[in-house]
Amino acid sequence: MSATTETTPTGGERIAGDAPGKNRKITDRAQAERRLGIKLAAPAAILMLLVTAYPIGYALYLSLFRYDLRVPSENAFIGLDNYILVLSSGVWWTAVLATTIITVVSVVIELIIGLGFALVMHRAVFGRRTVRTSILIPYGIITVIAAFAFRFAVSPDTGFLPGTPNPLGSQLGSFATIILTEVWKTTPFMSLLLLAGLATVPEELQEAAKVDGASAWQRLWKVTLPNMKAAILVALLFRTLDAFRIFDTVFVQTAGANDTQTLSGLGYNALISRVNLGLGSAISILLFLFIIAIAFLFVKGFNTNLGTVKGEK
Amino acid sequence: MRARTALVTAVLSVLPLAACGGGSDEAGGVPTVNWYIGNEGWLDQVIEDCNAKANGAYQLVAESLPTNPDQQREQLVRRLAARDDSIDLIGMDVVWTSEFGQAGWVTPFEDGELKNVGSDDQVLQGPFDSAQYDGKQYGAPLNSNTRLLWYRKSVLGDRPVPATWDQLLDTADQLDTRIQQTGKRAESLMVFFNALVESAGTSIVEPDGEGGTEIALAEEETVKALSIMQRLAESSAAPVALSNSGEDDNRLAFQAADSGSAFMINWPYVYPSVLEADPELAKDYGWAPYPRVDPSRPAAAPLGGYNLGIGAYTNNRAAALAAINCLTEPEQQRTIATVGGQPSVLRSLAEDPAIQEVLPFLPLMTEQLETAAPRPVTPSYNDLSLAVRQVLHPMRDIEPESSYEALRDLLVRALNSQAVL
């Protein structure tokens, strides 16, 4: 963009016959700059390709093979068999269900509590810094440690519930504990993103609504939330993508017992524990497709919403 | 820009080196033997002794692995699959021997290389068999282990000690007491299942006649084994949180003053540990053979312990072999048994007074080690174990007939790397 606009030649003597030559000159210069631009951007692009595209491509390639490091003699090209195996297995669909339950429930709770926290952080009159810091503390704690903390907290011998059976022994209790840990750990992240959105809502709108006699509740629903729709969508997108790849909490708390195994856990079992690279790669690629689908849906929703916001203005 | 590239290259090339620092390089002409093994209480002493005896021939160094066997295996498998040449000597759980051997991660021993543990004249049968795969010896048995039935003498009184699982469950019901047994989703579930199946008279795998293995699991015997697991899980004698309890949970619950648990199935380390915590209480501990499934068949108790393997990518094979021959000498074996509470694999120490002083139940263990249940010898062992955990956890949901079908089906696929686990 800058290349074409800034290249008006100095002097400005425009002779009609000169026009094609001048155009060619601009193009030359533009081309040179474009070439420079490509050269400058290339290292970053190549690095990105190396660290993301190459592994993804390699995983895609591996997923088409029977490739088990423990039985190297039997490695062979098997086409889509790994995918058929995964998609026809009940374990996979149980994991899809478990991952979806954990994702949806935890993200919804995080959104509600996160919005509350964001409002508190936004409106805090005194001790603002203290309030913000204390709300953000859980996010600074490593997930594995948070998972262990909650595992010990619910354990009958070390925890807060002496004399009751360990919730991690039942399916409902397992899901509840995992979701509770997730919510505790990542709500601050959600509230941080929502706080950024809150800050963009013009104060004049709030005042105008107040003058018109809108209650606090009405202002929240009619003024604040509609104006921060984009921020909410971004926060939901980030959290959903993250939550869908959940691994640490489940690994630490149940190791997949009580049907809480998640898609990442299945991938881990296949790749790391069983060193079955073919099958594990197929699982990873399928997980990757799920993530892309979620991102695609959100970005679609995101765009249309941006459009309507603009249209209203 | 060129300078910066050079800097980045330099940093990148140094990082991996730093990570492998202290690898198998020779320090002053003395080859270092890196020994990857879980952190055991006896480790320091045997290493010190062997280094003193080596007299500069090698320097044995422990590289500690996590305490959890699943995590030990994962670390080793990752390194070995990446052909890490810093791994000279490996403390392999007995069940990994076939997997590591098949994958070519450990090298087999030639005849005569192992001075102390090269034949079943020297080594107890159970541990010796666990070190063989495909007609070759891939492991040097280092120590052994088996589970016993523990009971509180004061609670049992003069009733007979239960000999079968059914008697055990009946007695526990009558006494209104609990049986401490593991039930969490871990390797210990496979240990339990395999012992019951072997005791019932069948096996998880059998040779298929073409040099490979196939799933055996005779129906009647397996269903019997599964119904014992189910009965335990549904009984009021089950531990409070059976589906979450591991060996150490069991030990602590059994050891607690008002435990309400008169029985426990566990490794013998529980005895040295209670001796240390409360010598008076230790006098109340009784021990008996691992319960039978079929009253007319001796039980096949679980077999544990380490086999030593030599990493396939090592540059110090001779030194590693020398270290193995030192570690399996009677003196070091005695240290492992007395300090760690894990019996020796050597026949010559089966009645050793020094060991018997620490492990008064040594004769019973020796007897069990001769008939112990080997866990399935197949490179896919870990997949089988994951399959068993998947179908049989939690134990309260077992329905013997239908669980049998589901388990068999999954195991057949797991054996051929054809299952999502």
Interface residues (C-beta under 8 A of the other chain):
Chain A: R66 D68 L69 R70 V71 P72 L85 V86 S89 V91 W92 P156 D157 P165 N166 L168 G169 T254 A255 G256 A257 N258 L266 N269 A270 I272 S273 R274 V275 N276 L279 I283
Chain B: D70 R73 E74 V77 R78 A81 E99 Q102 A103 G104 K184 R185 A186 V240 A241 L242 S243 N244 L252 P379 S380 N382 D383 L386 Q390 H393 P394 S417 Q418 A419 V420 L421
